[in-house]
Amino acid sequence: MKNQFELKLLTIGWMENLPEEEDRCAHGHVLARIGETLLSDEQNDKWTVSAAALFLLRTLTQNHTPTTPVGDQLLPCCGFNLWPDVTSDDVLILGCPNGVDWSVEHITAGVQLTASSGETALLSTEEYQRAVVRFADEVYAFYQSSRPKQLPADPEDAAGYEAFWLEWHRRYPKPG
């Protein structure tokens, strides 16, 4: 079946009530569909697409299941606390319990995605990577075209923001 998985950034922006330089989390609408199961579209709330992109980059090499999550949800509502993880090179992204989620499992035949409805899609590893990288590229391009971010005054918050981008660049697939 063609187009078993759709992942598309529909809108992206900064919070309206915060100066752009201070807002470190990009938000937007996302189209996400597994098979016939629509997980998110423009009718849903806005998600924290910066955290979503990093969580999705994590799924390029890690499974994301209820027992082995890479984050709270793959499309989180919030991701406002960024802290360095003292047990790894990753960043802890904490927010609220709201969002949209599905499972990502690396199996011999490729990458299996499972919606909460139980519907599954099997993609080649390359197909899945292309979808995730395309999404991450759009989020990254938005940051690059925006005003430079002011680091938080709190040293731990500043370290968390820096850890976010260090992990992003470490997880982003290298060409070739």
C-alpha positions as CSV (number, residue, x, y, z in Angstrom):
1,M,0.0,0.0,0.0
2,K,1.3,3.4,-0.9
3,N,1.4,6.3,1.6
4,Q,0.9,4.1,4.7
5,F,2.4,6.9,6.8
6,E,1.9,10.7,6.4
7,L,3.8,13.2,8.5
8,K,3.7,16.8,7.5
9,L,4.2,20.1,9.2
10,L,1.1,22.2,8.3
11,T,1.9,25.4,10.3
12,I,4.7,26.6,12.5
13,G,5.2,29.7,14.7
14,W,6.1,31.2,18.0
15,M,3.7,31.9,20.8
16,E,1.8,35.2,20.3
17,N,2.3,36.4,23.9
18,L,6.1,36.0,24.1
19,P,8.8,37.9,22.3
20,E,10.3,35.7,19.5
21,E,13.8,35.9,21.0
22,E,12.5,34.4,24.2
23,D,10.4,31.6,22.8
24,R,12.5,28.5,22.4
25,C,9.7,26.1,21.5
26,A,8.2,26.1,18.0
27,H,4.5,25.2,17.8
28,G,2.3,24.2,14.9
29,H,-0.3,21.9,13.4
30,V,0.8,18.5,12.1
31,L,-0.7,16.1,9.7
32,A,0.0,12.6,11.0
33,R,-1.7,9.5,9.6
34,I,-1.0,5.8,9.9
35,G,-3.0,3.8,7.2
36,E,-6.5,5.1,7.5
37,T,-6.1,6.3,11.1
38,L,-5.8,10.1,11.2
39,L,-3.8,11.0,14.3
40,S,-3.6,14.7,13.9
41,D,-4.5,17.4,11.4
42,E,-5.2,21.2,11.3
43,Q,-8.3,20.6,13.4
44,N,-6.3,19.5,16.3
45,D,-4.5,21.6,18.8
46,K,-1.0,23.0,18.0
47,W,1.8,20.7,19.1
48,T,5.3,21.5,20.2
49,V,6.9,20.7,16.9
50,S,10.5,21.3,18.1
51,A,10.2,18.6,20.7
52,A,8.3,16.4,18.3
53,A,11.1,16.6,15.7
54,L,13.7,15.6,18.3
55,F,11.6,12.7,19.6
56,L,11.1,11.6,16.0
57,L,14.8,11.8,15.3
58,R,15.3,9.6,18.4
59,T,13.0,7.0,16.7
60,L,15.4,6.6,13.8
61,T,17.6,4.4,16.0
62,Q,15.3,3.6,19.0
63,N,11.9,2.0,19.4
64,H,9.2,4.1,20.9
65,T,6.6,2.0,22.7
66,P,4.5,2.4,25.9
67,T,7.2,0.5,27.8
68,T,10.2,2.1,26.0
69,P,9.3,5.7,25.2
70,V,11.6,8.2,23.7
71,G,9.4,11.0,25.1
72,D,6.0,11.5,26.6
73,Q,4.3,11.6,23.2
74,L,5.7,11.9,19.7
75,L,3.5,15.0,19.2
76,P,3.6,16.6,22.6
77,C,1.4,19.5,23.6
78,C,4.1,21.0,25.7
79,G,7.9,20.8,25.9
80,F,8.7,23.8,28.0
81,N,11.3,22.3,30.4
82,L,14.6,21.3,28.8
83,W,17.2,19.9,31.1
84,P,20.4,18.0,30.5
85,D,20.0,14.4,31.3
86,V,22.8,13.5,33.8
87,T,22.6,9.8,32.8
88,S,23.2,10.3,29.1
89,D,23.9,12.8,26.3
90,D,20.2,13.4,25.7
91,V,18.1,16.2,26.9
92,L,15.0,15.7,29.2
93,I,12.0,17.4,27.7
94,L,9.2,17.8,30.2
95,G,5.7,19.2,29.6
96,C,2.1,18.2,30.2
97,P,0.5,14.8,29.6
98,N,-1.4,15.9,26.5
99,G,-0.4,15.0,23.0
100,V,-0.7,12.4,20.2
101,D,1.3,9.2,20.2
102,W,1.9,6.0,18.3
103,S,4.5,3.2,18.5
104,V,7.6,2.9,16.4
105,E,9.3,-0.5,16.3
106,H,12.4,-1.4,14.2
107,I,11.9,-5.0,12.9
108,T,13.7,-7.1,10.4
109,A,11.4,-6.0,7.5
110,G,11.7,-2.2,8.3
111,V,9.9,0.1,10.7
112,Q,6.4,-0.8,12.0
113,L,4.2,2.0,13.2
114,T,1.2,1.3,15.3
115,A,-1.6,3.7,16.1
116,S,-3.5,3.6,19.4
117,S,-6.4,2.2,17.3
118,G,-4.2,-0.8,16.5
119,E,-3.8,0.0,12.8
120,T,-0.3,-0.6,11.6
121,A,1.9,0.4,8.8
122,L,5.2,-1.1,7.7
123,L,7.7,1.1,6.0
124,S,11.2,0.5,4.8
125,T,13.8,2.0,7.1
126,E,14.7,4.5,4.3
127,E,11.0,5.6,3.8
128,Y,10.7,6.2,7.5
129,Q,13.9,8.1,7.7
130,R,12.9,10.3,4.8
131,A,9.6,11.2,6.5
132,V,11.2,12.1,9.8
133,V,14.2,14.0,8.3
134,R,11.8,16.0,6.0
135,F,9.8,17.0,9.1
136,A,12.9,17.8,11.2
137,D,14.4,19.9,8.3
138,E,11.2,22.1,8.1
139,V,11.4,22.7,11.9
140,Y,15.1,23.4,11.7
141,A,14.7,25.8,8.7
142,F,12.1,27.8,10.8
143,Y,14.6,28.2,13.6
144,Q,17.3,29.3,11.1
145,S,15.0,31.9,9.6
146,S,14.0,33.3,12.9
147,R,15.6,35.8,15.3
148,P,18.4,34.4,17.4
149,K,17.2,33.0,20.7
150,Q,18.2,34.5,24.1
151,L,19.5,31.9,26.4
152,P,17.6,31.7,29.7
153,A,19.1,33.4,32.7
154,D,18.9,30.2,34.7
155,P,22.1,28.2,34.0
156,E,20.3,24.8,34.1
157,D,17.6,26.1,31.6
158,A,20.4,27.5,29.4
159,A,22.3,24.2,29.6
160,G,19.0,22.4,28.7
161,Y,18.5,24.5,25.6
162,E,22.1,23.9,24.5
163,A,21.7,20.1,25.2
164,F,18.6,20.1,23.0
165,W,20.5,21.3,19.9
166,L,23.6,19.1,20.7
167,E,21.3,16.1,20.7
168,W,19.5,17.2,17.6
169,H,22.7,17.5,15.6
170,R,24.1,14.2,17.0
171,R,20.9,12.3,16.0
172,Y,20.4,13.9,12.6
173,P,21.5,11.4,10.0
174,K,24.8,12.1,8.3
175,P,24.8,11.9,4.5
176,G,26.3,8.9,2.8
